[in-house]
Amino acid sequence: MPQRLRPAALAVPVILTTLLLAACGDTETAPSATSEASAPSSSAHVGASASELAEVAHITPRVVISHDGGLSVLDTATGEIISETERSGFLRLNNSGDGRHVMVTDGNKFVAFDAALKSRPHGDHAHHYAGDPELRDLAYESADAGHVTVHDGLTALFSDGDGTALIVPTDEIAEGYRPADGVLVDSGAPHHGVAVPFQDGSVLITVGTEDERTTIQYRNASGDVLAETTDCPGVHGEATAAGGAAAFGCTNGPVVFDGSAFHKISPPPGVDYQRSGNLAGHPDSPIILGDHKVDKDAKKERPTQISLIDTRSNSMRQVELDSSYWFRSLGRGPAGEALVLTYDGHLKVIDPESGEITADIPAISAWEEKEEWQEPGPILKVSGNIAYLTDAENKELVLVDLDTGEVTERFTLDVTPVEIAVVDGVAAADADQHTDGHDHGAHSH
């Protein structure tokens, strides 16, 4: 069994800057954890640094599209494809959190794709940079690569095959560095899990096996368990909310973490099974959007209700949409609006406080979830005040202005999109402080 590292060094930036691993390093060669902080170690990185960007007057978001055959990058200013990368296999996409990179989940590694945009605040204005997109020579080895979670200036890469989470300082991804010691958090056994990191070195992490997962732990930087719940069967899906709260989906109602303790939310009366396996949060909202499934025997449940999980009161309510959706249908708007792309092709906008559907925007053609989750289907992502929707059957990318409720662009694609990631150059940490924008992906299988 590979040696595992403790998360203690996460809270020590001076150590982080000296701990370097090769871009494609093997975690099995890492030093073993001890009761004291491991001595710093480092090795050279080869071809790992991102390409240079040139300062420009302004930038517009780019959309990275995975498809059968590789990756395409679309410039939303023109609708043109500005980059094509050939790569075989089923490629999943997650924003890295630094505003320019997308983590491409490719079997047993996370590969960094540079969308080559950067925007950084500078007092009352921002400086913008752009370059040529490229798939970088930077891969984070991972046994059965799974969830990517961005939180508190850190990016967690979860390996289902060994039950570990590699915590990377988000703003160091562009430099090709990753810490060598103290950031590989071991849950104890392989399972389909997730981790939420914090700047003080603490972490929320799921604990389970390949057969069963019911536990979530909150550990400090030394690896001590400060809080735990074992009442989250089938734990899947996570999201963070205002005030430092987080929620996790279970099959018997979700669990909320308030920063120090876990709180169970029971399903509605008469409901024994309630699964919210896909969640979407917003940094300014205490309410988390989740799917709402209640039929444990269904091979493919097609719910028409969503859940709004209130992390202040540890309660939830359901909202009827009169049309179904799937795991790629959930998102949040610039002011924390709950967004759902439904089978009728409409984008539903929901007030998370009242549960009222405030807008019902026709956007794409009617659709239905296919039997296999890997097959292409509609996708919803949000950046700023724009919702980005794919119409897989018609090979379209549709942009919706959430301020006006109008479709502003329909771009025709030459490929069938499987997944997309919207890159706007703004780091998640900057977005949380200066705007209302936030984007988080989840999946279900």
C-alpha positions as CSV (number, residue, x, y, z in Angstrom):
1,M,0.0,0.0,0.0
2,P,1.4,3.4,-0.9
3,Q,2.7,5.6,1.9
4,R,0.4,8.4,2.9
5,L,1.1,11.9,4.0
6,R,-0.6,14.1,6.7
7,P,-2.1,17.5,5.8
8,A,-0.1,19.5,8.4
9,A,1.9,21.6,5.9
10,L,-1.2,23.0,4.3
11,A,-1.3,25.7,6.9
12,V,2.4,26.7,6.4
13,P,2.8,28.7,3.2
14,V,6.6,29.1,3.7
15,I,6.9,25.3,3.6
16,L,4.5,25.0,0.6
17,T,6.7,27.3,-1.5
18,T,9.7,25.0,-1.0
19,L,8.0,21.7,-1.6
20,L,8.1,20.8,-5.2
21,L,7.4,17.5,-7.1
22,A,7.8,16.7,-10.7
23,A,4.7,17.2,-12.7
24,C,4.1,13.5,-13.2
25,G,5.6,12.3,-9.9
26,D,4.6,9.1,-8.2
27,T,3.0,9.5,-4.8
28,E,4.2,6.1,-3.8
29,T,7.7,7.5,-3.4
30,A,6.7,10.2,-1.0
31,P,8.1,10.0,2.6
32,S,5.9,8.5,5.2
33,A,4.0,10.5,7.7
34,T,5.3,10.9,11.3
35,S,4.0,12.5,14.4
36,E,6.1,15.6,13.5
37,A,6.1,17.6,10.3
38,S,8.1,15.8,7.6
39,A,11.3,17.4,6.5
40,P,10.9,19.5,3.3
41,S,11.9,17.7,0.1
42,S,11.9,18.7,-3.5
43,S,12.7,17.7,-7.0
44,A,12.9,19.5,-10.3
45,H,9.9,20.0,-12.6
46,V,10.4,19.5,-16.4
47,G,8.3,21.3,-18.9
48,A,5.7,22.1,-16.3
49,S,5.4,25.9,-16.4
50,A,2.5,27.4,-18.2
51,S,3.1,29.4,-21.4
52,E,3.5,33.1,-21.2
53,L,0.5,35.4,-21.5
54,A,0.4,38.8,-23.1
55,E,-1.4,41.7,-21.5
56,V,-4.5,42.8,-23.4
57,A,-7.2,45.4,-23.1
58,H,-10.0,43.0,-22.3
59,I,-10.9,39.3,-22.4
60,T,-14.0,37.3,-23.0
61,P,-14.7,33.8,-21.6
62,R,-13.5,30.7,-23.4
63,V,-15.4,27.4,-23.3
64,V,-13.4,24.2,-23.2
65,I,-15.4,21.4,-24.8
66,S,-14.6,17.7,-24.4
67,H,-15.9,15.4,-27.2
68,D,-15.1,12.1,-28.8
69,G,-11.7,12.8,-30.1
70,G,-10.3,15.4,-27.8
71,L,-10.8,19.0,-26.7
72,S,-11.9,22.2,-28.4
73,V,-11.8,25.7,-27.2
74,L,-14.4,28.2,-28.3
75,D,-14.0,32.0,-28.0
76,T,-17.3,33.4,-26.9
77,A,-16.5,36.8,-28.5
78,T,-16.6,35.3,-32.0
79,G,-18.0,31.8,-31.6
80,E,-14.8,30.5,-33.3
81,I,-12.9,27.4,-32.3
82,I,-9.4,28.7,-31.5
83,S,-7.8,25.5,-30.3
84,E,-8.1,21.8,-31.1
85,T,-6.4,19.1,-29.1
86,E,-6.5,15.4,-30.1
87,R,-7.0,13.0,-27.2
88,S,-8.7,9.7,-27.0
89,G,-11.0,8.4,-24.2
90,F,-13.8,9.8,-22.1
91,L,-12.6,13.1,-20.8
92,R,-14.2,14.9,-17.8
93,L,-13.6,18.6,-17.2
94,N,-13.4,20.6,-13.9
95,N,-12.3,24.1,-13.4
96,S,-9.1,24.2,-11.4
97,G,-10.0,27.3,-9.5
98,D,-7.2,29.6,-10.8
99,G,-9.3,31.1,-13.5
100,R,-7.3,29.7,-16.4
101,H,-6.8,26.0,-16.0
102,V,-9.2,23.1,-16.5
103,M,-8.4,19.7,-14.9
104,V,-9.0,17.0,-17.5
105,T,-9.8,13.8,-15.8
106,D,-8.2,11.1,-17.9
107,G,-8.2,7.6,-16.4
108,N,-5.6,7.6,-13.7
109,K,-4.5,11.2,-13.8
110,F,-5.7,14.8,-13.8
111,V,-4.1,16.6,-16.7
112,A,-3.9,20.5,-16.7
113,F,-5.3,22.2,-19.7
114,D,-4.3,25.9,-20.0
115,A,-7.2,27.9,-21.5
116,A,-4.7,30.9,-21.4
117,L,-6.8,33.6,-19.8
118,K,-6.0,35.6,-16.7
119,S,-7.6,38.6,-15.0
120,R,-6.3,39.9,-11.8
121,P,-7.8,42.8,-9.7
122,H,-5.6,45.8,-9.0
123,G,-7.3,48.3,-6.8
124,D,-10.2,49.8,-8.7
125,H,-9.4,48.0,-12.0
126,A,-8.1,44.7,-13.3
127,H,-5.3,43.6,-15.6
128,H,-6.1,41.1,-18.3
129,Y,-3.9,38.6,-20.1
130,A,-4.4,36.1,-22.9
131,G,-2.5,33.5,-24.9
132,D,-2.8,30.3,-26.9
133,P,-4.6,27.4,-25.2
134,E,-2.7,24.1,-24.7
135,L,-2.8,20.8,-23.0
136,R,0.2,21.1,-20.6
137,D,2.9,18.7,-19.7
138,L,1.5,18.7,-16.2
139,A,-0.3,15.6,-14.8
140,Y,-1.3,14.8,-11.3
141,E,-1.1,11.0,-11.0
142,S,-4.3,9.5,-9.5
143,A,-5.6,6.0,-9.0
144,D,-9.0,6.3,-10.7
145,A,-9.2,10.1,-10.8
146,G,-12.5,11.4,-9.4
147,H,-13.8,14.6,-7.9
148,V,-12.1,18.0,-8.1
149,T,-13.1,20.5,-5.3
150,V,-12.0,24.1,-5.2
151,H,-12.3,25.9,-1.8
152,D,-10.5,28.5,0.2
153,G,-7.6,29.0,-2.3
154,L,-6.9,25.2,-2.5
155,T,-7.8,22.5,-5.0
156,A,-8.5,19.0,-3.9
157,L,-8.0,16.1,-6.4
158,F,-9.6,12.9,-5.1
159,S,-8.3,9.5,-6.1
160,D,-11.1,6.9,-5.9
161,G,-8.7,4.0,-6.4
162,D,-6.8,4.6,-3.2
163,G,-9.1,6.9,-1.2
164,T,-6.7,9.9,-1.1
165,A,-7.0,13.6,-1.7
166,L,-4.1,15.6,-3.1
167,I,-4.4,19.2,-1.9
168,V,-2.8,21.7,-4.3
169,P,-2.5,25.5,-3.6
170,T,-4.7,26.8,-6.5
171,D,-2.5,29.7,-7.5
172,E,0.6,27.4,-7.9
173,I,-0.9,25.3,-10.6
174,A,0.3,27.8,-13.3
175,E,3.9,27.3,-12.0
176,G,3.7,23.6,-12.4
177,Y,4.4,23.0,-8.8
178,R,2.6,20.8,-6.2
179,P,3.6,20.4,-2.6
180,A,5.7,17.3,-1.8
181,D,4.9,16.8,1.9
182,G,1.9,17.0,4.1
183,V,-0.9,17.4,1.5
184,L,-1.9,13.8,0.5
185,V,-4.8,13.2,2.8
186,D,-5.6,9.5,3.3
187,S,-9.2,8.5,4.0
188,G,-8.2,4.9,4.8
189,A,-9.6,2.9,1.9
190,P,-10.5,3.2,-1.8
191,H,-14.0,4.6,-2.4
192,H,-15.8,7.1,-4.6
193,G,-15.2,10.1,-2.4
194,V,-14.5,13.8,-2.0
195,A,-12.6,16.3,0.1
196,V,-13.1,19.9,1.0
197,P,-9.9,21.7,2.0
198,F,-9.4,24.8,4.2
199,Q,-6.5,27.3,4.5
200,D,-5.8,26.4,8.1
201,G,-4.9,22.8,7.0
202,S,-8.1,21.3,8.1
203,V,-10.2,19.2,5.7
204,L,-13.6,17.6,5.3
205,I,-13.2,14.1,3.8
206,T,-15.4,11.2,3.1
207,V,-14.5,7.8,4.6
208,G,-15.7,4.5,3.2
209,T,-14.9,1.4,1.1
210,E,-15.7,0.3,-2.4
211,D,-18.8,-1.4,-1.0
212,E,-20.1,1.2,1.4
213,R,-19.6,4.8,2.4
214,T,-21.4,6.4,5.3
215,T,-18.9,8.6,7.0
216,I,-17.6,12.2,6.7
217,Q,-14.9,13.5,9.0
218,Y,-13.6,16.9,9.8
219,R,-9.8,16.7,10.5
220,N,-7.4,19.3,11.7
221,A,-4.0,20.0,10.2
222,S,-2.5,17.2,12.3
223,G,-5.0,14.7,11.1
224,D,-7.0,14.5,14.3
225,V,-10.7,14.0,13.8
226,L,-12.5,17.0,15.3
227,A,-16.0,16.0,14.2
228,E,-17.6,13.1,12.4
229,T,-20.9,11.8,11.1
230,T,-21.6,8.2,10.2
231,D,-25.2,8.9,9.2
232,C,-24.6,9.6,5.5
233,P,-25.1,6.4,3.5
234,G,-24.1,6.6,-0.1
235,V,-22.4,9.9,0.5
236,H,-22.0,11.7,-2.9
237,G,-22.0,15.3,-3.9
238,E,-20.8,18.3,-1.9
239,A,-21.2,22.1,-2.0
240,T,-20.2,25.0,0.2
241,A,-22.3,27.9,1.2
242,A,-22.0,31.3,2.8
243,G,-20.6,31.4,6.3
244,G,-18.3,28.5,5.9
245,A,-21.0,25.9,5.8
246,A,-21.0,22.8,3.6
247,A,-23.5,20.1,2.6
248,F,-23.2,16.5,1.5
249,G,-25.7,14.3,-0.3
250,C,-26.8,11.0,1.3
251,T,-29.5,8.5,0.6
252,N,-31.4,9.3,3.8
253,G,-31.4,13.1,3.6
254,P,-28.4,15.4,3.4
255,V,-25.8,16.4,6.1
256,V,-24.8,20.0,6.8
257,F,-21.4,20.9,8.3
258,D,-21.5,24.3,10.1
259,G,-17.8,24.8,10.6
260,S,-17.5,22.7,13.7
261,A,-20.2,20.1,13.8
262,F,-22.4,17.9,11.5
263,H,-26.2,18.2,11.4
264,K,-28.6,15.7,9.8
265,I,-31.5,16.8,7.8
266,S,-34.3,14.2,7.8
267,P,-36.3,13.5,4.6
268,P,-39.9,14.8,4.4
269,P,-42.5,12.9,6.5
270,G,-43.2,9.4,5.1
271,V,-40.1,9.4,2.9
272,D,-37.5,6.8,3.9
273,Y,-35.2,7.3,0.9
274,Q,-34.1,10.7,-0.2
275,R,-31.0,11.2,-2.3
276,S,-29.4,14.5,-3.1
277,G,-26.2,13.3,-4.9
278,N,-25.6,16.5,-6.9
279,L,-25.3,19.9,-5.1
280,A,-24.6,23.4,-6.2
281,G,-23.6,26.2,-3.8
282,H,-22.9,29.9,-4.0
283,P,-20.5,31.9,-1.7
284,D,-23.1,34.5,-0.9
285,S,-26.0,32.2,-0.3
286,P,-26.6,30.0,2.8
287,I,-28.9,27.8,0.7
288,I,-27.6,24.9,-1.4
289,L,-29.4,23.6,-4.5
290,G,-29.7,19.8,-4.8
291,D,-31.4,17.1,-6.8
292,H,-34.3,15.3,-5.1
293,K,-34.6,11.5,-5.7
294,V,-37.0,9.3,-3.6
295,D,-37.2,6.0,-5.4
296,K,-34.4,3.7,-4.2
297,D,-35.5,0.9,-6.6
298,A,-35.6,3.0,-9.8
299,K,-32.9,2.1,-12.4
300,K,-33.2,5.6,-13.8
301,E,-35.2,8.0,-11.6
302,R,-36.4,11.1,-13.4
303,P,-37.3,13.5,-10.6
304,T,-39.3,16.7,-11.2
305,Q,-38.5,18.3,-7.8
306,I,-35.4,19.8,-6.5
307,S,-34.3,20.5,-2.9
308,L,-33.2,23.7,-1.4
309,I,-31.0,23.0,1.7
310,D,-30.9,25.8,4.2
311,T,-27.6,25.6,6.1
312,R,-28.8,28.2,8.7
313,S,-31.7,26.1,10.0
314,N,-30.5,22.7,8.8
315,S,-33.7,22.2,6.9
316,M,-34.8,21.7,3.3
317,R,-37.7,22.3,1.1
318,Q,-38.8,20.9,-2.3
319,V,-39.7,22.8,-5.4
320,E,-41.8,21.2,-8.2
321,L,-40.5,22.0,-11.7
322,D,-43.1,20.0,-13.7
323,S,-40.2,18.7,-15.9
324,S,-37.3,16.5,-15.1
325,Y,-33.5,17.1,-15.3
326,W,-30.2,15.4,-14.7
327,F,-26.9,15.8,-12.9
328,R,-25.5,18.3,-15.3
329,S,-28.6,20.5,-15.0
330,L,-27.8,22.4,-11.8
331,G,-26.2,25.7,-11.4
332,R,-26.2,29.1,-9.5
333,G,-26.7,32.6,-10.9
334,P,-24.6,35.7,-10.1
335,A,-26.9,36.6,-7.1
336,G,-27.2,33.1,-5.9
337,E,-30.3,32.2,-7.9
338,A,-30.9,28.5,-8.2
339,L,-30.8,27.4,-11.9
340,V,-32.1,24.1,-13.4
341,L,-32.1,23.1,-17.0
342,T,-35.1,20.8,-17.5
343,Y,-36.3,18.3,-20.1
344,D,-38.5,20.8,-21.8
345,G,-35.4,22.8,-22.8
346,H,-36.2,25.6,-20.4
347,L,-33.9,27.2,-17.9
348,K,-35.7,27.6,-14.6
349,V,-34.6,30.4,-12.3
350,I,-35.6,29.9,-8.6
351,D,-35.4,32.2,-5.7
352,P,-33.6,30.1,-3.1
353,E,-35.2,31.9,-0.1
354,S,-38.8,31.6,-1.2
355,G,-38.6,28.6,-3.6
356,E,-40.5,30.7,-6.2
357,I,-39.7,30.1,-9.8
358,T,-39.0,33.6,-10.9
359,A,-38.2,32.9,-14.6
360,D,-38.8,30.1,-17.1
361,I,-36.6,30.8,-20.1
362,P,-36.9,28.7,-23.3
363,A,-33.3,28.0,-24.3
364,I,-32.7,24.7,-26.1
365,S,-34.7,21.9,-27.7
366,A,-36.6,19.4,-25.6
367,W,-34.5,16.5,-24.4
368,E,-34.4,13.4,-22.1
369,E,-31.6,11.8,-20.1
370,K,-30.1,8.8,-21.8
371,E,-29.7,5.4,-20.2
372,E,-25.9,5.8,-19.7
373,W,-24.6,8.9,-17.9
374,Q,-21.5,9.0,-20.1
375,E,-23.6,9.7,-23.3
376,P,-23.8,13.4,-24.4
377,G,-26.6,15.4,-23.0
378,P,-27.3,19.1,-22.1
379,I,-25.0,20.9,-19.8
380,L,-25.4,24.0,-17.7
381,K,-22.5,26.1,-16.5
382,V,-22.4,29.7,-15.3
383,S,-19.8,32.5,-15.4
384,G,-20.7,36.0,-14.3
385,N,-24.2,36.8,-15.4
386,I,-24.2,34.4,-18.4
387,A,-25.5,30.8,-18.4
388,Y,-23.8,28.5,-20.9
389,L,-25.9,25.7,-22.1
390,T,-25.2,22.9,-24.6
391,D,-27.7,21.3,-26.8
392,A,-25.9,18.0,-27.5
393,E,-28.4,16.7,-30.1
394,N,-28.2,19.8,-32.2
395,K,-24.5,20.5,-31.6
396,E,-25.1,24.0,-30.2
397,L,-23.7,26.2,-27.4
398,V,-26.4,28.6,-26.2
399,L,-25.7,31.7,-24.0
400,V,-28.4,33.2,-21.8
401,D,-28.1,36.6,-20.1
402,L,-29.4,36.0,-16.6
403,D,-30.0,39.7,-16.1
404,T,-32.5,40.0,-19.0
405,G,-33.6,36.3,-19.3
406,E,-32.7,36.5,-23.1
407,V,-30.8,34.1,-25.3
408,T,-27.9,36.2,-26.6
409,E,-25.9,33.7,-28.7
410,R,-26.4,30.4,-30.4
411,F,-23.1,29.0,-31.6
412,T,-23.1,25.9,-33.9
413,L,-20.5,23.3,-33.1
414,D,-18.7,20.8,-35.3
415,V,-18.6,18.3,-32.4
416,T,-21.0,16.8,-30.0
417,P,-20.1,18.2,-26.6
418,V,-19.7,15.7,-23.7
419,E,-18.7,18.2,-21.0
420,I,-17.7,21.8,-20.9
421,A,-15.8,24.2,-18.7
422,V,-16.1,27.9,-18.8
423,V,-12.9,29.8,-18.2
424,D,-13.1,33.6,-17.6
425,G,-9.6,34.3,-16.2
426,V,-10.9,35.1,-12.7
427,A,-9.6,33.0,-9.9
428,A,-12.2,31.5,-7.6
429,A,-10.7,33.3,-4.6
430,D,-11.0,36.7,-6.4
431,A,-14.5,35.9,-7.6
432,D,-15.7,35.2,-4.1
433,Q,-14.3,38.5,-2.9
434,H,-15.2,40.8,-5.8
435,T,-18.1,39.3,-7.6
436,D,-21.0,36.9,-7.2
437,G,-19.7,34.4,-9.7
438,H,-19.2,30.8,-8.7
439,D,-19.2,27.5,-10.6
440,H,-19.0,23.9,-9.3
441,G,-19.4,20.7,-11.1
442,A,-20.8,17.4,-9.8
443,H,-21.8,14.1,-11.2
444,S,-23.7,11.0,-10.5
445,H,-23.1,7.4,-11.5
